[in-house]
Amino acid sequence: MISSQARSDAQVLWDHHLMHHDPRPCSVAVGLGSHDLQVADTAANLFRRGMMPLIVFTGATSRTTRDRMPRGEAVHYRERALELGVPGSAVLVEPRARNTGENIRFSRALLEEAGVDVSSVLLISKPYEERRAHATARKLWPGVEFVSASPRMTFEEYLASIQDDQLVIDMLVGALQRLMIYPAQGFMVRDPLPDEVAAAYERLRRAGFTSRLVAEGSDADR
């Protein structure tokens, strides 16, 4: 049972992870692989709205996706987008990336190889990965404008969709830790961390929401 304090603190982290951008037309979209097919649904919806002419889905597999996405996250995302009406000619697949940094670097290389002129990127991710993806992209892909997007839902709606409150809160805490430690390692730019967000993170960490934390100095999941 998740305490009311933990749920309140998790809501603070959820709100911080969101960039609160309004989607607008971009040169291309990059859909970051994960366990959540709603990222592909969001990409398909934004494509139908004319927000981008091309989508790159990026991602191999991880410990949380190898069973449910055995062909790789990017491949399953592509299949989902095609089911939702996106033409195959509008989708590129980057199947090797195993962390956020590789998502960005490998997608950038794929687009350069394809001769696609990129001035702006619609970054599509899980809601609580928006800020992390944005900070990573700004570090690794300078000179490009980034607009963040994710499935539009509240924290409570997301909990209901995943049906594993502990896992979701662990993910929120892990994503916040990366925002704190990865800038010093050169993996992303540093964003200001409000005091109330830092305090909520510390309470959740002390309460045991730690399964997605990484050892400081590790780059295994950047």
C-alpha positions in Angstrom: 0.0 0.0 0.0 1.4 3.4 -1.0 1.1 6.0 1.7 -0.6 9.4 1.1 2.7 11.1 1.7 4.4 9.0 -1.0 1.7 9.7 -3.5 1.9 13.4 -2.8 5.7 13.4 -3.2 5.4 11.3 -6.4 3.0 13.9 -7.8 5.6 16.6 -7.2 8.2 14.6 -9.1 5.7 13.8 -11.9 4.9 17.5 -12.4 8.6 18.4 -12.5 9.4 15.7 -15.1 6.9 17.2 -17.5 8.3 20.0 -19.7 4.7 21.4 -20.3 5.4 22.1 -24.0 2.6 22.6 -26.5 3.3 20.3 -29.5 4.1 22.2 -32.7 5.3 21.2 -36.2 8.9 20.0 -36.3 11.3 18.6 -38.9 11.1 15.1 -37.4 9.9 13.2 -34.4 12.0 10.9 -32.3 10.0 8.3 -30.2 12.1 7.0 -27.4 11.7 3.3 -26.7 10.4 2.0 -23.4 7.8 -0.5 -22.1 5.0 1.9 -22.9 3.3 1.5 -26.3 1.4 4.7 -25.6 4.5 6.5 -26.8 3.9 5.0 -30.3 0.2 6.0 -30.0 1.2 9.6 -29.2 3.5 9.7 -32.2 0.8 8.4 -34.5 -1.7 10.9 -33.2 0.8 13.8 -33.7 1.6 12.5 -37.2 -2.1 12.6 -38.1 -2.2 16.2 -36.8 0.6 17.2 -39.2 3.2 17.8 -36.5 6.0 16.0 -38.4 6.5 14.3 -41.8 8.8 11.6 -40.4 9.2 9.5 -37.2 12.3 7.8 -35.9 11.5 5.1 -33.3 14.6 4.2 -31.3 15.3 1.4 -28.8 16.6 -2.1 -28.4 15.4 -4.0 -25.4 15.9 -3.7 -21.6 15.2 -5.8 -18.6 11.7 -4.4 -18.5 10.9 -4.9 -22.2 12.6 -8.0 -23.4 9.7 -10.3 -22.6 6.9 -8.0 -23.9 8.8 -6.6 -26.8 11.1 -9.4 -28.0 11.7 -7.9 -31.4 13.0 -4.6 -29.8 11.2 -1.5 -28.6 11.6 0.5 -31.9 10.3 -2.4 -34.0 7.2 -2.9 -31.8 6.6 0.9 -31.8 6.8 0.9 -35.6 4.3 -1.9 -35.8 1.9 -0.1 -33.5 2.2 3.1 -35.5 1.5 1.3 -38.8 -1.6 -0.3 -37.2 -2.8 3.2 -36.4 -2.4 4.4 -40.0 1.1 5.9 -40.2 2.6 4.9 -43.6 5.7 2.8 -43.5 7.5 5.4 -45.6 7.2 7.9 -42.8 8.9 5.7 -40.2 12.6 5.0 -39.6 13.8 2.4 -37.0 16.9 2.7 -34.9 17.1 -0.7 -33.2 20.4 -0.5 -31.2 20.0 2.2 -28.5 20.0 0.9 -24.9 19.8 4.2 -23.0 18.7 7.8 -23.5 22.0 9.1 -24.7 22.2 6.4 -27.4 18.6 7.1 -28.4 19.6 10.6 -29.2 23.1 9.9 -30.7 22.0 7.0 -32.9 18.8 8.8 -34.1 20.9 11.8 -35.1 23.3 9.6 -37.0 20.5 7.7 -38.7 18.9 11.0 -39.9 22.2 12.4 -41.1 22.8 9.2 -43.1 19.4 9.5 -44.6 20.1 13.1 -45.6 17.2 14.5 -43.6 17.6 18.2 -42.8 16.8 18.7 -39.1 16.2 22.0 -37.4 13.7 20.9 -34.8 12.8 17.6 -33.2 9.6 16.6 -31.4 10.9 14.3 -28.6 8.2 11.8 -27.7 8.6 9.8 -24.5 6.9 8.6 -21.4 5.6 11.5 -19.3 8.2 11.2 -16.6 11.0 11.0 -19.1 10.3 14.4 -20.8 12.8 16.5 -18.9 15.5 13.8 -19.0 15.2 13.3 -22.7 15.1 17.1 -23.3 18.2 17.7 -21.2 20.1 14.8 -22.9 19.2 16.0 -26.4 20.3 19.6 -25.7 23.7 18.2 -24.6 24.2 15.8 -27.5 22.5 17.5 -30.4 23.3 21.3 -30.3 21.8 23.7 -32.7 18.5 22.0 -32.8 15.2 23.1 -31.2 13.5 20.4 -29.1 9.8 20.2 -28.2 8.8 17.6 -25.7 5.6 15.5 -26.0 4.2 12.4 -24.2 0.9 10.7 -23.6 -1.5 13.3 -22.2 -2.6 12.0 -18.9 -2.6 12.8 -15.2 -0.4 11.0 -12.7 -3.4 9.1 -11.4 -4.4 8.1 -14.9 -0.9 6.9 -15.6 -0.8 4.8 -12.4 -4.1 3.2 -13.5 -2.8 2.4 -16.9 0.4 0.7 -15.7 -1.3 -0.9 -12.6 2.0 -1.1 -10.6 2.2 1.9 -8.3 5.6 0.8 -6.8 7.2 0.5 -10.2 6.0 3.9 -11.5 7.2 5.7 -8.3 10.5 3.9 -8.5 10.8 5.1 -12.1 10.0 8.7 -11.1 12.7 8.6 -8.4 15.2 7.0 -10.8 14.6 9.6 -13.5 15.0 12.4 -10.9 18.3 11.0 -9.7 19.6 11.0 -13.2 18.7 14.6 -13.6 20.8 15.3 -10.5 23.9 13.3 -11.2 24.3 13.0 -15.0 25.1 16.6 -15.9 28.4 16.3 -13.9 29.2 13.2 -16.0 28.6 15.1 -19.3 25.5 13.1 -20.3 23.0 16.0 -20.2 22.7 19.7 -19.5 21.8 20.8 -15.9 18.3 22.1 -15.1 17.5 23.9 -11.9 16.1 21.6 -9.2 13.5 23.3 -7.0 13.9 22.7 -3.3 10.4 21.1 -3.0 11.3 18.6 -5.7 14.6 17.7 -4.0 12.8 17.3 -0.7 10.1 15.0 -2.2 12.8 12.9 -3.9 14.7 12.4 -0.6 11.5 11.4 1.2 10.7 8.8 -1.5 14.2 7.5 -1.5 14.2 7.1 2.3 10.8 5.3 2.0 12.4 2.6 -0.2 11.5 3.7 -3.8 15.0 2.8 -4.9 14.9 -0.1 -7.5 15.6 2.3 -10.4 18.5 4.1 -8.8 22.0 3.8 -10.3 25.3 3.8 -8.6 26.8 7.3 -9.0 29.5 7.1 -11.6 27.6 4.5 -13.6 26.7 5.2 -17.2 24.7 2.0 -17.7 21.3 3.6 -18.1 22.1 7.2 -19.2 
